[in-house]
Amino acid sequence: MFIVWDRLFMMQGSKKKMTQTELGAVIGVGKAAIQKYEKGIVKNLKRSSIQQLANALDCKPSYLLGFDKESPPEITESEKT
């Protein structure tokens, strides 16, 4: 399982306008980890980490994983688990 890294970078940079440090704080990792995620260095993330990224960026995990091809679908409150 891997994240489509350009989608993470796009979502992190444009939609929520969070810095790497801010995004890391939200999901409980450091800035260096977010940098590795964006560069595609980390290939296997836990499902819980993918869910936390999606929650923080207001999109569905399926978008970050490349299953949704269109613009990022909004995540509903009931899906944030």
C-alpha positions as CSV (number, residue, x, y, z in Angstrom):
1,M,0.0,0.0,0.0
2,F,1.4,3.4,-0.9
3,I,0.2,7.0,-1.0
4,V,0.2,8.8,-4.3
5,W,2.7,11.3,-3.1
6,D,1.9,14.1,-5.4
7,R,-1.6,14.1,-4.0
8,L,-0.4,14.4,-0.5
9,F,1.9,17.2,-1.5
10,M,-0.9,19.0,-3.4
11,M,-3.5,18.5,-0.6
12,Q,-1.0,19.6,2.1
13,G,0.0,22.7,0.2
14,S,-3.1,24.0,-1.4
15,K,-6.3,22.9,0.4
16,K,-5.4,23.3,4.1
17,K,-2.4,25.6,3.8
18,M,-0.5,23.8,6.6
19,T,3.2,23.7,7.0
20,Q,4.9,20.3,7.3
21,T,5.4,21.1,11.0
22,E,1.7,21.8,11.5
23,L,0.6,18.7,9.6
24,G,3.0,16.6,11.6
25,A,1.7,18.0,14.8
26,V,-1.9,17.1,13.8
27,I,-1.1,13.5,13.0
28,G,1.6,13.0,15.7
29,V,4.8,12.9,13.7
30,G,7.7,15.3,13.1
31,K,8.4,17.6,10.2
32,A,11.0,15.1,8.9
33,A,8.4,12.4,8.6
34,I,6.1,14.6,6.6
35,Q,9.1,15.4,4.3
36,K,9.7,11.7,3.8
37,Y,6.0,11.1,3.0
38,E,6.0,13.9,0.4
39,K,9.2,12.6,-1.2
40,G,7.9,9.1,-1.4
41,I,10.7,7.7,0.8
42,V,8.3,6.0,3.1
43,K,6.5,3.3,1.2
44,N,4.4,1.6,3.8
45,L,2.3,3.6,6.2
46,K,0.0,2.2,8.8
47,R,-3.7,2.5,7.9
48,S,-4.2,4.6,11.0
49,S,-1.6,7.1,9.7
50,I,-3.3,7.3,6.3
51,Q,-6.6,7.9,8.0
52,Q,-5.0,10.6,10.2
53,L,-3.5,12.3,7.1
54,A,-6.9,12.2,5.3
55,N,-8.7,13.6,8.3
56,A,-6.2,16.4,8.6
57,L,-6.5,17.3,4.9
58,D,-10.3,16.8,4.7
59,C,-10.2,14.2,2.1
60,K,-10.8,10.4,1.9
61,P,-8.0,7.9,2.3
62,S,-9.0,6.5,-1.1
63,Y,-8.0,9.8,-2.7
64,L,-4.6,9.8,-1.1
65,L,-4.1,6.2,-2.2
66,G,-5.0,7.0,-5.8
67,F,-8.3,5.1,-5.9
68,D,-10.4,8.3,-6.5
69,K,-9.2,9.8,-9.7
70,E,-11.2,13.1,-9.6
71,S,-10.7,16.0,-7.3
72,P,-10.5,15.1,-3.6
73,P,-13.8,14.1,-2.1
74,E,-14.7,15.8,1.1
75,I,-14.7,13.6,4.1
76,T,-17.7,13.7,6.4
77,E,-17.6,13.8,10.1
78,S,-19.0,10.2,10.3
79,E,-16.1,9.0,8.2
80,K,-13.4,10.5,10.6
81,T,-12.8,7.4,12.7
